[in-house]
Amino acid sequence: MPAPDGVELLTDFYLARPLQPHTTIPLCSPYARAGVWALLGRAFAERGYHAVIQSCRGTFGSDGEITADRRRRAVGVVAVAIRPAPAPALSRST
């Protein structure tokens, strides 16, 4: 998913069923999107929430350089706010 400055951030979507508008929980992490983050994404989806888990820039396959500033939160929140809901084919539940 592109950040506002064009940097590609790797993002996993966990979608609640039935597929319809639900509250979305955005998570951005400098750690891998697998493991605990994947468990959280699935747990949220099983409880009726969509979850969007994004690797911070420069980490775990996302483009750019990692930065230690407050812009990371803003990028993740903006990414969720400006993107339409993904199609079911784009969902990932690993």
Secondary structure, DSSP 8 states (H G I E B T S, - for coil): -B-TTS-B--EEEE--SS-S---EEEEEESS-SSTHHHHHHHHHHHTT-EEEEEE-TTSTT-SS----STHHHHHHHHHHHHS----GGG----
